Amino acid sequence: MKQELLDLYEDAGALLNGHFVLSSGRHSARYLQSALVLMHPKKAAQLAAALAEKVNPDDIDMVVSPALGGLIIGHEVARALNKPFIFTERKEGEMQLRRGFTIPEGTRLLVVEDVITTGGSVRECMTVVRAHGGTPIKIMAVVDRAPASADRFDIPFETVIEIDVETYTTDACPLCAQGVAAIKPGSRGVA
Ligand SMILES: [Zn+2]
């Protein structure tokens, strides 16, 4: 099952080699461009089904994702679980709940992201959810890029693909040392 899901990434050309600046600011020679898999609705649904089967729909009321990365997979997981889907987004750098979304007091939320490394966006999303009265009960991501980092979250976290990708600070990055130009794959097109 896991290999089958990873094959979706490989087949879509979504496992990229190069010199990348991750959203955490760290550098890496490998990057997973989930958008290249999630652009295919049936593949997105397949990944979402793999996540959804690890959740009891009775345990949650709503699905939430941090924009932009979590939008498609979060929506597909919500569809699979037949739950409403909302998202948080950054405005002027700060994660917020906008667009008229509300979270009734006591709502139990499943937090869904596409790829997690440090988990910064997910933590910011949970902070917003809690500030609005919701209770995040579980985090799910398609890909965990740093499976060794066990203590990233204060609630359960599950994933369907684990890939240990070495990341570096700019100072310690061997590709920077070689003078290779780094790109930010999240914000630019990467072919
Ligand atoms: Zn670098």
Residues whose N, C-alpha, C, O or C-beta is under 5 A from the ligand:
A	BS01	ZN	H27 C173 L175 C176 A182
